[in-house]
Amino acid sequence: MNNKRVILDLETNKLLQKPPKKSKIILSNIMYDNKYFIKKMELYIYTTNNHKRLGDYSILVVIIETNKGTVIMKYDEGYRGTDAFDNAIEMLIKYNGVSSLINRALIELDNI
């Protein structure tokens, strides 16, 4: 088993030092493209500040653990309202977001 760990930016790495506001496992234990075993794909939400009018500034981070390594990357960020986490999960599940996100992560793993 490979222990590669790809974190795509320093800001995301700093966020991981504290617990997320919420987290959810999107999928687990699937074979993907006959080469990768996806152990777990998890979405985290962090809030970094609050604006009086716009509300919380949310940063969504996805962690994908595979048999070839782990990729940690920012999925989305901005003033997304109180339903940012649930909306992101819905987008991932309903609109081919999961496969696109997995492909992006696997490309990063293959590049190192």
Secondary structure, DSSP 4 states (H G I P E B T S, - for coil): ----EEE--HHHHHHTTS--SEEEEEEEEEEETTTEEEEEEEEEEEEEEEETTTEEEEEEEEEEEETTEEEEEEEEEEE--TTHHHHHHHHHHHTTHHHHHHHHHHHHHHT-
